[in-house]
Amino acid sequence: MLAVIGSPVSHSLSPLIHNRFARALDLPYAYMAFDVTPETLGDFVGAARALNMAGFNVTMPLKRLVLPYLAEDPGARAPGGAVNTVAVRGGGLYGASTDGSGFLLSLDMLDLGAGSGGALVLGAGGAARAVASALRGRGVYTRVAARRPDMFPEKYADERLPWDRIGRAARGAELVVNATPLGMSGTGAQFDDFEFLDSVGRGGIVYDLVYSPRKTHLLMEAETRGLRAVNGVAMLVGQAALSFEIFTGRRPPDAVVSETLEAVIRDTG
Ligand code: NAD
């Protein structure tokens, strides 16, 4: 058995994605969504051990709260210490983050990259750290703009700039990644303005990790400027493929991952 835990979690696309992987690989796993709060996390962990689950994904608000339950420090495998994948082995819990590697996999699936203009990552949280460190690992010059750039670990970025210099940070960038919740439905928070997009390099890519709504205000503004707009569904499927491999030992083939991405886009609008 596999699961995603968090709260709220009922609208999670993870069951759809992982159950497709299991069917495609003919593996006997069922993947479910469980609403688990910080108060019930301990009970869930006990149940996961007792039921001998293969593993579970962790989403908001549990990504850091799960750390004390892990058998070892996820360290470098989870930049910023936010875990999205927990494997259960012999009663022990082992954490990892597939956000950064899943993001890179999504770039490869969509045949996207960031050339000499480099990348700009917006935000300083778990997703921003994972994405920035993955891009740097690929040799991409990576700037980060955040409200508290000093809070962003130096080792994950080439340059850290304050939010009010976002226009300068975007200058010539070939890839801009929104790793803040700005524009996400339900939060009400929105970018103050989109002028910074005028500084992005010609033909650049704007990748919003937000996938609800599918087309955020940021992506609409990117398209009106002739930039390529990509939403967070691609990363969601990429990180799921890598979590699935950690849980089951089997990596869904690239064709299955791409078909799953198409199916999610088709079936969930
Ligand atoms: P987090 O809470 O760890 O970090 C959020 C960051 O956004 C923080 O640095 C915060 O300061 C910043 N922020 C919030 N409001 C802001 C504002 N008004 N102006 C400037 N910065 C602001 O969250 P996270 O886990 O890093 O997730 C960030 C976003 O990425 C969320 O929308 C999440 O849904 C999305 N995400 C998507 C995927 C995917 O697979 N597509 C995976 C992980 C996260």
Boltz pocket constraint, residues with backbone or C-beta under 6 A from the ligand:
constraints:
  - pocket:
      binder: B
      contacts: [[A, 99], [A, 122], [A, 123], [A, 124], [A, 125], [A, 126], [A, 127], [A, 128], [A, 146], [A, 147], [A, 163], [A, 178], [A, 179], [A, 180], [A, 181], [A, 182], [A, 184], [A, 189], [A, 190], [A, 208], [A, 209], [A, 210], [A, 211], [A, 232], [A, 233], [A, 235], [A, 236], [A, 237], [A, 239]]
      max_distance: 6.0
